[in-house]
Amino acid sequence: MIKQEINLISDTITRPTPEMLDFMTKAKVGDDVFNADPTVIELQQKIATLFGMEAALFFPSGTMANQTAIKLHTQPAEQIICDKWSHVYNYESGGASFHSGVSCKLIDGHRGMFKAEQLSEHINDPEQYYLPLSSLVVVENTTNKGGGACWDYTELEKIQKICTERGLSYHLDGARLFNALVAKNEAPKQYGKLFDSISICLSKGLGAPIGSLLLSSEENIHNAIRIRKLFGGGMRQVGYLAAAGIYALDHHVDRLEEDHQRAKILGESLMASDWVEKVEPIETNIIIFKLHKNLDEQLFLTELEKENIKLISMGEGKLRIVTHLDFTDEMLSKVLEVLKKT
């Protein structure tokens, strides 16, 4: 008998629900390269309205959306400022330097988040012509390497004030922003009024099979269409995938709280284990923990795989669990049972 796999590597492994698949098959489609796919247009308008922003553009991936934002807001030889753990720096294949010719100035924040005071210290003086010109600040909410941590909204407001005063653009990598909105009981329009651009991923906690959106001004999105094409992101009858995004926004946002609760239950079990040295604070659906130094990390992962439970190592002795749409209460009970006897 084949045991059911419990994959907790990421929330990107989710599959469309039967209801989502049914909704996708009924989508009206056209050629999106000619701006003629009605379902894509509906999705873009829906999320722009939700965040109170002027326009949005559908992308194959969050990385492409982020890289397009960087290219929109910068010129070659300029510099973006972000946390040392940020996704745009660590996990986008050096795209900022390759696509936009910019460098990154890294802030040593806490769990992927920095303070407004730290930002002020990292902005280059534009009169010092031998330094790269600071032009863009990027924040990530929730933070991936920070264990699903949520930014304090007041701090984001302070950072916006500095960006406005110093003439810097302000981009939000919101790959898991809806997790933060649910966890902190915040509204999308709060973020729409803060940022010059926001990227939103549909294929993580929201459970769509593919797709991200970039939100910004009408002018920026008009220019983003050309950049998306330059990056090879023009798509044809992609309304079938956009329909999954519409369904996700309508049906899968509030249920993110279930993922958060299951993550906290797992965290409590880990903290009670004598083989775990540390569990990072759990706010959303990501759990990062460390084994005691005398324990073999690979052996631990192998033992879990024997029980058909998959986790991932993030390096530096950190292990990660991510709860998601396909992780059920039955699976939770099984993982708790295995962790207890491990």
Secondary structure, 3 states (H helix, E strand, C coil): CCCCCEECCCHHHCCCCHHHHHHHHCCCCCCHHHCCCHHHHHHHHHHHHHHCCCEEEEECCHHHHHHHHHHHHCCCCCEEEEECCCHHHHCCCCHHHHHHCCEEEEECCECCECCHHHHHHHCCCCCCCCCCCEEEEEEECCECCCCCECCCHHHHHHHHHHHHHHCCEEEEEECCHHHHHHHHCCCHHHHHCCCCEEEEECCCCCCCCCCEEEEECHHHHHHHHHHHHHCCCCCCCCHHHHHHHHHHHHHCCCCHHHHHHHHHHHHHHHHCCCCEEEECCCCCCEEEEEECCCCCHHHHHHHHHHCCEECEEEECCEEEEECCCCCCHHHHHHHHHHHHHC
